[in-house]
Amino acid sequence: MEKAEDISRQLKNNNHKGKLISVLEEIQSKYGYLPEQELRTMAAETGHSLVDIYGVATFYRAFSLKPRGKHLISVCLGTACHVRGGPAIAKEIEQQLGIAGGETTPDNEFTLETVNCLGACALG
């Protein structure tokens, strides 16, 4: 209950549209993802539509609408990584963990996601 009260207090002080991201970050830091009920509460308390809030929440990859595992594994499938074996790496991880991309292991330890470019390589 303490979590909800903290978030509710922050919502009342941050109803400007530009502050939606900071409130979403607060919710995600408390729960590990963005629970639907918290987004509904956010809409009711800020006066923003649920559609606007979902729009922001789904635009940024940092936000998740589903619980993620303790460890997030991102496999790049961008052009350079694809050529260098990205799909084979993703397939091996899927087999080892018994999950597909976008899924989380039943013990909530690992979440596997595929991305188009991490932008952190020098394969270029």
C-alpha positions, 0 to 999 in steps of 0.5 A, spaced: 500 500 500 505 504 501 507 504 494 501 506 491 500 512 496 507 514 494 506 514 487 499 517 488 502 523 492 507 524 486 501 524 481 498 529 484 504 534 484 506 532 476 500 532 472 503 536 467 504 532 460 512 533 460 512 530 467 509 523 465 515 520 463 518 521 470 512 518 473 512 512 469 519 511 471 517 512 478 512 506 477 516 502 474 522 502 479 517 500 484 514 495 481 519 493 475 514 494 470 508 498 469 502 495 472 495 496 468 492 498 474 497 503 476 496 506 469 489 507 470 490 510 477 495 515 473 490 517 468 485 518 473 489 522 478 493 527 472 487 528 468 491 525 462 487 519 458 489 512 458 491 512 451 496 518 452 499 514 458 500 508 454 502 512 448 508 514 452 509 507 455 509 504 449 514 509 445 520 508 450 523 501 450 525 502 457 518 501 459 515 494 460 508 493 460 509 486 463 514 484 468 521 482 466 526 477 469 531 479 474 536 479 468 534 482 461 538 479 455 538 483 449 540 480 442 541 485 437 539 483 430 541 489 426 544 488 419 551 487 422 549 483 427 545 479 423 550 477 418 555 475 424 550 470 427 545 474 431 539 469 430 543 463 431 545 466 438 538 468 439 536 461 438 541 458 442 539 462 448 532 461 447 533 453 447 538 454 453 532 458 457 526 454 454 523 461 452 522 465 446 524 473 444 519 477 448 518 472 454 521 471 461 523 464 464 518 461 469 522 463 475 523 470 473 530 470 472 531 472 465 527 476 460 530 475 452 528 481 447 531 482 440 533 489 438 534 492 431 540 495 433 544 496 440 548 502 437 554 499 441 558 495 436 564 497 432 562 492 426 560 498 422 
